[in-house]
Amino acid sequence: MGLAASQAKLLSITTRLSDNELRSQTITAAKMALSNQTSAASKKYINALNSTELLYGTYDMNGNKTTVALTGTALSEYAPLKNQYALINSAGQVLVSETQANYYEKSQNINDYLAFNGIDRIDTGKTRTVTNPDYEDAYNEWQDEYDKWIIKKPDKNDPIYWEEGKISTTSDLYDKFLWSTAACYAGALGALSGLLGLPGEQLYDSSGNLVVEYTPSYVNLYSDDKSGEIILTEPLSSKNKDCYSHVLSHLLNLGDYKTTTGQTITISNGYGSKNNYEHWWEAYPNNRGPLAAELANVLSENNDPIYYCCQTDPANVDITESSSEAEKLMSDYYFDENGEVKTKSLQQKIVDLNYAMCSDMLSNQELYDCIQHFVNEDLKVLFKASDVFLEDKYNDDYEEWLSEKPTLDVPPTIDEIVYEYSDTDKAQWYVNLWHRMNGASDEKDGNQTTSTTNTTGYWNEMIHNESTTTTQRWAVLEDGLMNSSKWLQNALTQGTVTLEQVQFTGESTESNTGLKDVSWKSIIYSSAQDITEQTDETVIAKAEAEYERAQNDIEAKDKQFDNMLKLLDTEHEALQTEYESVQQVINKNISRTLKIYSA
């Protein structure tokens, strides 16, 4: 064999070997596909082994149990000794059969509905007292009117029933202040009168008794026994104006006090300069010390704060944050820690004025005006005033208000004829269903709108309503789905339909026509005592047959593939042997040719 022929032969063998390997790979891939088919068949069979069907069990009058496939009809149709269930869609509506929907549509009240279901009503000739169905709405309406009426009740504390009293002509506390501090008051104002070119004045108590008179040169102090006797005459000089501190200090107990601008003054007992803030509390003259101490206790923090009578309206605020210290101290108002405007108590105003006067912040005229205003205006808060209650006006308004009191004319209970039914157990069943569809009333609820359930396919998981209203309490489930166990099982397991069960919450209700002792409660289908699950033998048998057939087909194909692989292996070995033989021939030819040319 020539070299060219050998090489052509070798190329042909190589091509056949490659084709052989490709065919082998293809068969191997087909065997692996058979493995996947085996897994799929096994999975389908296992799923069938795990499949269950829902059953519904009932009992006959002899106590024999009958089990049927669970359907909407089996659940909702009446039979003796059955527990009552209802199917509820995702909108909260009870699903009823086409027949029950037709009965409800043709009924005007519960009696019509019971009659359509073959239940006759019998008049017993008796009556019973029941809740008036109109009472709740009437009571709520009356309650709204009553609430509006009651808030209009005349209030005795209303200012319109009080005539503002006038300040009384006498004040014991005010008089005690005048008699106790008269000497210092007259000394300060007498000296300031001289400095300001004023003639001086006389000071009288609230009963018209002369307490003290002062001029720029002297002071006459009168006895508090009201005899008109002068008990003290004292010459004045300009330095006597410092007595203003004693006027204010006599109204404070011993101790420390803080001004609204942050300074502290200390009240002590003695007689010294203005800056010492001292009392002069000996009894002379006119029992001075005890009277001043009594008034200081009245104004102290031990009692409720007394607010001065001059300023009470926030609209009269005369300071700002940028006001001077003197302006803030002399004002009737102050700023608290939150920056809000507050009214000073009488005691606080005494502290603030005392500091302002003693710190030389005020001119002589301001000193004179402040003392005069404080004594003759601010301290008038110590006078007592009484308002007069306008009883006739109040009584007239009260009677008019009382005449407008709303009345409730609807009685809470009414007498109702007692009826019996030809089949009380069946009647109760459809009474319960009526109230689940209609609501609490025995009369048909005219606010509901008709709605029909449509589906897009046998296995549709949702209930689609034609109407978009949310007032209707029921929807129709067409008879095909109502009688389908497969549809219901799928709907329950998927959660697109749920169950409600009638529960009796009171005494026997067989002759009861209302909701008093009956309620519909949501339950999980797996918790219903009448619903059970069992293996679906039909599905298992079918799946087993399919599994065995698939296994037989797979095994046959697998053997066929094995035989093909064996043939390919034999052919591969023969080609490999032939390939090696041709390769040896080529090698010998090449060696011979090389020797010829090398010679």
KOLGUZA-453460 format. One line per 5 residues: number of its first residue (from 1); for each residue x, y, z of C-alpha. Coordinates in nm, 3 decimals, padded with zeros to 5 digits, always signed. Each point is the difference from the previous one (the first is absolute). Layout:
# residues N
NUM> X,Y,Z | ... .
This chain:
# residues 599
1> +00.000,+00.000,+00.000 | +00.141,+00.335,-00.102 | +00.052,+00.286,+00.246 | -00.282,+00.211,-00.150 | -00.244,-00.289,+00.010 .
6> +00.091,-00.074,+00.362 | -00.058,+00.356,+00.100 | -00.339,+00.006,-00.170 | -00.092,-00.321,+00.180 | +00.112,+00.148,+00.334 .
11> -00.214,+00.311,-00.058 | -00.304,-00.213,-00.074 | +00.046,-00.202,+00.320 | +00.041,+00.323,+00.203 | -00.328,+00.134,-00.139 .
16> -00.181,-00.322,+00.089 | +00.146,+00.008,+00.353 | -00.125,+00.361,+00.049 | -00.344,-00.096,-00.126 | +00.001,-00.297,+00.232 .
21> +00.082,+00.218,+00.303 | -00.272,+00.254,-00.091 | -00.263,-00.274,-00.025 | +00.113,-00.137,+00.336 | -00.034,+00.343,+00.163 .
26> -00.347,+00.042,-00.149 | -00.117,-00.333,+00.139 | +00.152,+00.080,+00.342 | -00.191,+00.333,+00.007 | -00.319,-00.188,-00.091 .
31> +00.056,-00.238,+00.294 | +00.039,+00.300,+00.234 | -00.328,+00.141,-00.135 | -00.161,-00.334,+00.092 | +00.121,+00.060,+00.356 .
36> -00.179,+00.337,+00.010 | -00.315,-00.164,-00.132 | +00.024,-00.254,+00.281 | +00.022,+00.281,+00.260 | -00.298,+00.181,-00.150 .
41> -00.209,-00.317,-00.001 | +00.099,-00.069,+00.363 | -00.088,+00.354,+00.108 | -00.339,-00.019,-00.166 | -00.066,-00.332,+00.171 .
46> +00.110,+00.131,+00.342 | -00.225,+00.307,-00.039 | -00.289,-00.233,-00.075 | +00.077,-00.201,+00.314 | -00.018,+00.327,+00.200 .
51> -00.324,+00.119,-00.162 | -00.313,+00.021,+00.215 | -00.365,+00.083,-00.047 | -00.231,+00.187,+00.241 | -00.304,-00.190,+00.128 .
56> -00.310,+00.121,+00.180 | -00.168,-00.218,+00.262 | -00.364,+00.015,+00.120 | -00.216,-00.217,+00.225 | -00.352,-00.128,-00.054 .
61> -00.268,-00.027,+00.265 | +00.129,-00.345,+00.098 | +00.353,+00.128,+00.058 | +00.145,-00.155,-00.315 | +00.276,+00.207,-00.158 .
66> +00.005,+00.073,-00.370 | +00.312,+00.137,-00.166 | -00.009,+00.177,-00.335 | +00.239,+00.215,-00.201 | +00.013,+00.353,+00.137 .
71> -00.198,+00.242,-00.217 | -00.175,+00.330,+00.056 | -00.334,-00.177,-00.030 | +00.093,-00.257,+00.265 | +00.098,+00.281,+00.238 .
76> -00.288,+00.241,-00.054 | -00.312,-00.213,-00.060 | -00.213,-00.070,+00.306 | -00.023,-00.347,+00.153 | -00.084,-00.107,+00.356 .
81> +00.292,-00.035,+00.245 | +00.234,+00.203,-00.223 | +00.227,+00.276,+00.118 | -00.064,+00.313,-00.205 | +00.288,+00.136,-00.207 .
86> +00.031,+00.268,-00.267 | +00.257,+00.078,-00.267 | +00.142,+00.354,+00.016 | +00.182,+00.172,-00.286 | +00.288,+00.246,+00.028 .
91> -00.245,+00.293,+00.018 | -00.163,-00.147,+00.313 | -00.318,-00.101,-00.187 | -00.179,-00.327,+00.066 | -00.017,-00.214,-00.314 .
96> -00.348,-00.142,-00.059 | -00.150,-00.227,-00.260 | -00.199,+00.129,-00.294 | -00.315,-00.137,+00.168 | +00.054,+00.184,+00.330 .
101> +00.088,+00.321,-00.183 | -00.327,-00.028,-00.194 | -00.199,-00.057,+00.321 | +00.161,+00.303,+00.163 | -00.063,+00.224,-00.301 .
106> -00.371,-00.090,-00.001 | -00.040,+00.051,+00.378 | -00.109,+00.321,+00.171 | +00.073,-00.128,+00.349 | +00.123,-00.301,+00.191 .
111> -00.342,-00.165,+00.002 | -00.013,+00.002,-00.382 | +00.348,-00.148,-00.009 | -00.092,-00.282,+00.242 | -00.314,-00.074,-00.201 .
116> +00.203,-00.038,-00.321 | +00.210,-00.257,+00.188 | -00.313,-00.197,+00.093 | -00.043,+00.124,+00.358 | -00.347,+00.109,+00.117 .
121> -00.049,+00.255,+00.278 | -00.270,-00.069,+00.261 | -00.154,+00.270,+00.224 | -00.011,-00.123,+00.363 | -00.224,+00.284,+00.119 .
126> +00.267,+00.107,+00.252 | +00.224,+00.306,+00.015 | +00.342,+00.067,+00.145 | +00.203,+00.312,+00.075 | +00.290,+00.052,-00.236 .
131> +00.244,+00.278,-00.079 | -00.152,+00.264,-00.222 | +00.198,-00.012,-00.328 | -00.056,+00.374,-00.045 | +00.123,+00.087,+00.348 .
136> +00.376,+00.000,-00.061 | -00.013,+00.248,-00.290 | -00.252,+00.217,+00.184 | +00.211,-00.007,+00.317 | +00.318,+00.096,-00.187 .
141> -00.180,+00.290,-00.164 | -00.144,+00.106,+00.337 | +00.344,-00.030,+00.164 | +00.151,+00.234,-00.258 | -00.273,+00.256,+00.067 .
146> +00.034,-00.049,+00.376 | +00.377,+00.056,-00.012 | -00.054,+00.325,-00.189 | -00.270,+00.104,+00.248 | +00.184,-00.083,+00.324 .
151> +00.299,+00.218,-00.081 | -00.236,+00.297,-00.024 | -00.102,-00.033,+00.366 | +00.028,+00.339,+00.171 | +00.304,+00.021,+00.225 .
156> -00.037,+00.186,+00.329 | +00.364,+00.101,-00.029 | -00.060,+00.171,-00.333 | +00.081,+00.373,+00.035 | -00.335,+00.087,-00.158 .
161> -00.169,-00.111,+00.323 | +00.217,+00.216,+00.224 | -00.005,+00.373,+00.053 | +00.348,+00.119,+00.072 | +00.028,+00.132,+00.352 .
166> +00.168,+00.322,+00.106 | +00.301,+00.030,+00.227 | -00.115,+00.005,+00.359 | +00.034,+00.325,+00.195 | +00.213,-00.163,+00.270 .
171> +00.293,-00.238,+00.005 | +00.149,-00.126,+00.323 | +00.325,-00.115,-00.162 | +00.049,+00.324,-00.187 | -00.060,+00.201,+00.319 .
176> +00.252,-00.211,+00.189 | +00.261,+00.084,-00.262 | -00.073,+00.375,+00.023 | +00.015,+00.013,+00.379 | +00.313,-00.219,+00.020 .
181> +00.206,+00.182,-00.263 | -00.144,+00.350,+00.023 | +00.314,+00.154,+00.153 | +00.232,-00.133,-00.272 | -00.251,+00.072,-00.277 .
186> -00.049,+00.359,+00.115 | +00.373,+00.046,+00.053 | +00.086,-00.112,-00.353 | -00.277,+00.195,-00.175 | +00.051,+00.308,+00.218 .
191> +00.369,+00.016,-00.087 | -00.070,-00.065,-00.371 | -00.271,+00.270,+00.007 | +00.264,+00.248,+00.117 | +00.240,-00.109,-00.271 .
196> -00.271,+00.026,-00.266 | -00.157,+00.323,+00.128 | -00.329,-00.164,+00.104 | -00.204,+00.113,+00.303 | -00.061,-00.339,+00.163 .
201> -00.322,-00.195,+00.075 | -00.211,-00.183,+00.257 | -00.057,-00.376,-00.001 | -00.327,-00.156,+00.121 | -00.088,-00.363,+00.062 .
206> -00.294,-00.170,-00.174 | -00.239,+00.116,+00.275 | +00.099,+00.364,-00.040 | +00.223,+00.027,+00.308 | +00.302,+00.227,-00.034 .
211> +00.314,-00.212,+00.022 | +00.281,+00.245,-00.076 | +00.067,+00.336,-00.158 | +00.326,+00.107,-00.153 | +00.159,+00.315,-00.133 .
216> +00.351,+00.061,-00.134 | +00.107,+00.097,+00.353 | -00.184,-00.227,+00.248 | -00.224,-00.306,+00.056 | -00.295,-00.032,+00.241 .
221> -00.096,-00.360,+00.088 | -00.346,-00.061,+00.151 | -00.112,-00.264,+00.252 | -00.161,-00.315,-00.137 | -00.273,+00.023,+00.266 .
226> -00.168,+00.240,-00.245 | -00.006,+00.276,+00.266 | +00.180,+00.248,-00.226 | +00.287,+00.029,+00.249 | +00.344,+00.075,-00.144 .
231> +00.243,-00.251,+00.152 | +00.311,+00.099,-00.194 | +00.130,+00.313,-00.169 | +00.327,-00.034,-00.186 | +00.201,+00.255,-00.199 .
236> +00.113,-00.099,-00.351 | +00.307,+00.046,-00.214 | +00.083,-00.117,-00.350 | +00.159,-00.318,+00.131 | -00.332,-00.116,+00.137 .
241> -00.092,-00.103,-00.353 | +00.196,-00.323,+00.064 | -00.293,-00.112,+00.215 | -00.161,-00.135,-00.321 | +00.201,-00.319,+00.057 .
246> -00.170,-00.048,+00.339 | -00.341,+00.045,-00.162 | +00.062,-00.299,-00.225 | +00.217,-00.209,+00.234 | -00.278,-00.004,+00.263 .
251> -00.205,-00.207,-00.248 | +00.264,-00.276,-00.021 | +00.102,-00.259,+00.256 | +00.363,-00.043,+00.097 | +00.214,-00.182,-00.255 .
256> +00.127,+00.012,-00.359 | -00.207,+00.100,-00.302 | +00.089,+00.000,-00.367 | -00.103,+00.265,-00.251 | -00.134,-00.090,-00.345 .
261> +00.325,+00.133,-00.148 | +00.213,-00.234,+00.214 | +00.118,+00.209,+00.301 | -00.037,-00.109,+00.362 | -00.107,+00.217,+00.295 .
266> +00.012,-00.107,+00.364 | -00.261,+00.124,+00.250 | +00.136,+00.031,+00.355 | -00.134,+00.141,+00.326 | +00.130,+00.337,+00.114 .
271> +00.018,+00.360,-00.099 | +00.266,+00.109,-00.237 | +00.062,+00.151,-00.339 | -00.208,-00.063,-00.309 | +00.243,-00.257,-00.138 .
276> -00.042,-00.227,+00.303 | -00.365,-00.084,-00.085 | -00.079,-00.002,+00.373 | -00.320,-00.022,+00.200 | -00.082,+00.237,+00.276 .
281> -00.229,-00.234,+00.185 | -00.023,+00.119,+00.355 | -00.359,+00.049,+00.116 | +00.016,+00.378,+00.026 | -00.168,+00.187,-00.152 .
286> -00.353,-00.142,-00.047 | +00.102,-00.364,+00.052 | +00.215,+00.029,-00.310 | +00.196,-00.329,+00.015 | -00.288,-00.250,+00.047 .
291> -00.214,+00.171,-00.263 | +00.277,-00.007,-00.260 | +00.087,-00.362,+00.082 | -00.361,-00.106,-00.050 | -00.019,+00.164,-00.341 .
296> +00.337,-00.144,-00.109 | -00.128,-00.348,+00.081 | -00.308,+00.058,-00.213 | +00.220,+00.093,-00.298 | +00.261,-00.275,+00.060 .
301> +00.057,-00.318,-00.200 | -00.181,-00.193,+00.275 | -00.329,+00.119,-00.150 | -00.140,+00.016,-00.351 | +00.159,+00.282,-00.203 .
306> -00.188,+00.330,+00.005 | +00.013,+00.187,-00.329 | -00.017,+00.377,-00.004 | -00.318,+00.156,-00.127 | +00.135,+00.249,-00.252 .
311> +00.100,-00.214,-00.296 | -00.166,-00.326,-00.102 | -00.020,+00.024,-00.378 | +00.301,-00.137,-00.197 | -00.076,+00.263,-00.261 .
316> +00.135,+00.255,+00.248 | +00.349,-00.153,+00.011 | +00.240,+00.291,+00.014 | +00.338,-00.176,-00.032 | +00.199,-00.188,-00.261 .
321> +00.314,-00.211,+00.021 | +00.201,+00.310,-00.085 | -00.155,+00.218,+00.274 | +00.237,+00.144,+00.260 | +00.045,-00.164,+00.337 .
326> -00.186,+00.283,+00.172 | -00.292,-00.027,-00.242 | -00.025,-00.374,+00.064 | +00.014,+00.047,+00.377 | -00.271,+00.267,-00.002 .
331> -00.227,-00.192,-00.236 | -00.301,-00.205,+00.104 | +00.127,-00.285,-00.221 | +00.312,-00.213,-00.042 | +00.147,-00.262,-00.233 .
336> +00.022,-00.355,+00.138 | +00.277,-00.250,-00.083 | -00.181,-00.092,-00.323 | -00.020,+00.362,-00.112 | -00.376,+00.018,+00.059 .
341> -00.161,+00.307,+00.153 | -00.142,-00.057,+00.350 | -00.176,+00.224,+00.251 | +00.196,+00.080,+00.317 | -00.150,-00.090,+00.334 .
346> -00.037,+00.281,+00.251 | +00.291,-00.136,+00.202 | +00.222,-00.016,-00.311 | -00.085,+00.359,-00.089 | +00.098,+00.108,+00.354 .
351> +00.339,-00.176,-00.040 | +00.065,+00.153,-00.343 | -00.098,+00.356,+00.103 | +00.202,-00.028,+00.319 | +00.314,-00.085,-00.196 .
356> -00.061,+00.265,-00.267 | -00.053,+00.274,+00.262 | +00.293,-00.097,+00.218 | +00.238,-00.033,-00.296 | -00.050,+00.364,-00.104 .
361> -00.147,-00.101,-00.336 | -00.291,+00.246,+00.036 | -00.021,+00.378,+00.006 | -00.170,+00.181,+00.290 | -00.313,+00.043,-00.209 .
366> -00.003,-00.371,-00.092 | +00.051,-00.087,+00.368 | -00.292,+00.221,+00.102 | -00.229,-00.138,-00.274 | +00.090,-00.361,+00.072 .
371> -00.074,+00.024,+00.373 | -00.326,+00.190,-00.055 | -00.114,-00.246,-00.267 | +00.096,-00.303,+00.205 | -00.183,+00.115,+00.315 .
376> -00.304,+00.159,-00.161 | -00.046,-00.243,-00.293 | +00.189,-00.329,+00.020 | -00.083,-00.067,+00.364 | -00.371,+00.047,-00.070 .
381> +00.005,-00.370,-00.088 | -00.028,-00.051,+00.378 | -00.351,+00.142,-00.015 | -00.272,-00.260,-00.025 | -00.254,+00.006,-00.280 .
386> -00.310,-00.214,-00.047 | -00.204,-00.068,-00.315 | -00.378,-00.043,+00.002 | -00.152,-00.318,-00.149 | -00.289,+00.082,-00.239 .
391> -00.222,-00.287,+00.108 | -00.312,+00.103,-00.196 | +00.192,+00.022,-00.326 | +00.160,-00.337,+00.063 | -00.334,-00.165,+00.083 .
396> -00.164,+00.138,-00.314 | +00.283,-00.130,-00.220 | -00.003,-00.335,+00.180 | -00.374,-00.049,-00.054 | +00.032,+00.091,-00.368 .
401> +00.289,-00.244,-00.038 | -00.191,-00.276,+00.181 | -00.299,+00.045,-00.230 | +00.220,-00.082,-00.299 | +00.112,-00.339,+00.135 .
406> -00.022,-00.259,-00.284 | -00.236,-00.292,+00.057 | +00.031,-00.364,-00.106 | -00.343,-00.121,-00.114 | +00.111,-00.342,-00.128 .
411> -00.033,-00.270,+00.273 | +00.298,-00.233,+00.052 | -00.223,-00.310,-00.019 | -00.316,-00.103,-00.181 | -00.242,-00.292,+00.023 .
416> +00.049,-00.254,-00.276 | -00.227,-00.285,-00.102 | +00.153,-00.338,+00.080 | +00.008,-00.231,-00.301 | +00.092,-00.363,-00.033 .
421> +00.136,-00.168,-00.308 | -00.096,-00.327,-00.163 | +00.365,-00.108,+00.024 | +00.184,+00.197,+00.266 | +00.343,-00.148,-00.071 .
426> -00.022,+00.074,-00.372 | -00.149,+00.342,+00.074 | +00.298,+00.089,+00.220 | +00.238,-00.106,-00.278 | -00.154,+00.239,-00.252 .
431> -00.053,+00.274,+00.259 | +00.376,-00.010,+00.056 | +00.070,+00.012,-00.372 | -00.248,+00.288,-00.048 | +00.176,+00.211,+00.260 .
436> +00.343,-00.079,-00.148 | -00.127,+00.116,-00.342 | -00.222,+00.288,+00.114 | +00.127,+00.129,+00.334 | -00.178,+00.022,+00.335 .
441> -00.339,+00.112,-00.129 | -00.286,-00.238,-00.078 | -00.099,+00.238,-00.279 | +00.192,-00.013,-00.324 | +00.289,+00.246,-00.012 .
446> -00.077,+00.221,-00.298 | +00.350,+00.151,+00.003 | +00.156,-00.316,-00.142 | +00.053,-00.039,-00.373 | -00.019,-00.315,-00.205 .
451> +00.332,-00.165,-00.083 | +00.084,-00.316,-00.194 | +00.326,-00.192,+00.014 | +00.175,-00.067,-00.332 | +00.310,-00.214,-00.053 .
456> +00.252,-00.016,-00.282 | +00.061,-00.371,+00.024 | -00.061,-00.318,+00.196 | +00.308,+00.048,+00.216 | -00.045,+00.375,+00.046 .
461> +00.127,+00.083,+00.348 | -00.186,+00.328,+00.058 | -00.366,+00.098,+00.015 | -00.061,+00.284,-00.248 | -00.315,+00.209,+00.057 .
466> -00.174,+00.201,-00.269 | -00.092,+00.272,+00.251 | +00.262,+00.222,+00.161 | -00.220,+00.073,+00.303 | +00.125,-00.097,+00.343 .
471> -00.341,+00.012,+00.171 | -00.122,-00.340,-00.116 | +00.056,-00.277,+00.252 | -00.041,-00.293,-00.239 | +00.101,-00.119,-00.347 .
476> -00.119,-00.284,-00.224 | +00.223,-00.301,-00.057 | -00.119,-00.167,-00.321 | -00.124,-00.355,+00.031 | +00.293,-00.149,-00.191 .
481> +00.248,+00.129,+00.258 | -00.239,-00.056,+00.290 | +00.000,-00.374,-00.084 | +00.372,-00.030,-00.081 | +00.213,-00.162,+00.268 .
486> +00.321,+00.072,-00.189 | -00.076,+00.370,-00.033 | -00.091,+00.034,+00.368 | +00.307,-00.192,+00.117 | +00.224,+00.221,-00.210 .
491> -00.175,+00.318,+00.120 | +00.027,-00.100,+00.368 | +00.364,-00.110,-00.017 | +00.096,+00.313,-00.194 | -00.186,+00.223,+00.247 .
496> -00.220,+00.173,-00.258 | -00.306,-00.136,+00.180 | -00.036,-00.038,+00.378 | -00.257,-00.154,+00.234 | -00.240,+00.139,+00.258 .
501> -00.194,-00.217,+00.243 | -00.317,+00.075,+00.195 | +00.055,-00.001,+00.374 | -00.272,+00.025,+00.260 | +00.110,+00.234,+00.274 .
506> -00.294,-00.023,+00.243 | -00.285,-00.225,+00.096 | -00.200,-00.208,-00.246 | -00.079,+00.203,-00.312 | -00.210,-00.242,-00.202 .
511> -00.298,+00.238,+00.009 | +00.212,+00.315,-00.006 | -00.018,+00.207,-00.317 | +00.280,+00.244,+00.062 | +00.369,+00.040,+00.070 .
516> -00.015,+00.024,+00.380 | +00.131,-00.353,+00.064 | +00.151,-00.080,-00.342 | +00.322,+00.119,-00.161 | +00.206,-00.088,-00.306 .
521> +00.363,-00.066,+00.090 | +00.295,-00.037,-00.239 | +00.179,-00.334,+00.023 | +00.284,-00.172,-00.184 | -00.134,-00.281,-00.219 .
526> +00.249,-00.244,+00.150 | -00.148,+00.074,+00.345 | -00.359,-00.083,-00.103 | -00.100,-00.324,+00.170 | -00.214,-00.110,-00.297 .
531> +00.278,+00.037,-00.258 | +00.266,-00.270,-00.034 | +00.284,-00.079,-00.241 | +00.077,-00.338,-00.154 | +00.238,-00.133,-00.262 .
536> -00.139,+00.018,-00.355 | +00.027,-00.367,-00.110 | -00.117,+00.072,-00.355 | +00.276,+00.251,-00.058 | +00.257,-00.238,+00.154 .
541> -00.108,-00.294,-00.219 | +00.020,+00.210,-00.313 | +00.341,+00.141,+00.095 | +00.130,-00.351,+00.084 | -00.101,-00.134,-00.341 .
546> +00.162,+00.296,-00.175 | +00.314,-00.046,+00.209 | +00.032,-00.370,-00.083 | -00.058,+00.063,-00.372 | +00.262,+00.275,+00.001 .
551> +00.248,-00.225,+00.181 | -00.049,-00.280,-00.251 | +00.055,+00.237,-00.293 | +00.310,+00.144,+00.162 | +00.149,-00.343,+00.077 .
556> -00.060,-00.117,-00.360 | +00.166,+00.306,-00.147 | +00.286,-00.030,+00.247 | +00.071,-00.361,-00.112 | -00.013,+00.108,-00.363 .
561> +00.249,+00.276,+00.069 | +00.230,-00.246,+00.182 | +00.002,-00.236,-00.301 | +00.081,+00.289,-00.234 | +00.289,+00.103,+00.225 .
566> +00.138,-00.357,-00.002 | -00.003,-00.007,-00.382 | +00.171,+00.337,-00.010 | +00.265,-00.124,+00.245 | +00.072,-00.309,-00.219 .
571> +00.021,+00.211,-00.314 | +00.222,+00.248,+00.181 | +00.247,-00.270,+00.104 | +00.020,-00.136,-00.361 | +00.060,+00.345,-00.144 .
576> +00.265,+00.068,+00.260 | +00.185,-00.322,-00.091 | -00.019,+00.082,-00.372 | +00.117,+00.355,+00.072 | +00.310,-00.127,+00.183 .
581> +00.082,-00.247,-00.289 | -00.019,+00.272,-00.266 | +00.209,+00.227,+00.218 | +00.275,-00.266,+00.016 | +00.002,-00.036,-00.382 .
586> +00.035,+00.375,-00.042 | +00.286,+00.009,+00.250 | +00.189,-00.280,-00.187 | -00.041,+00.175,-00.337 | +00.133,+00.322,+00.142 .
591> +00.302,-00.182,+00.150 | +00.084,-00.179,-00.329 | -00.017,+00.320,-00.200 | +00.233,+00.180,+00.237 | +00.258,-00.279,-00.031 .
596> -00.001,+00.019,-00.382 | +00.070,+00.369,-00.005 | +00.260,-00.019,+00.274 | +00.204,-00.259,-00.200 .
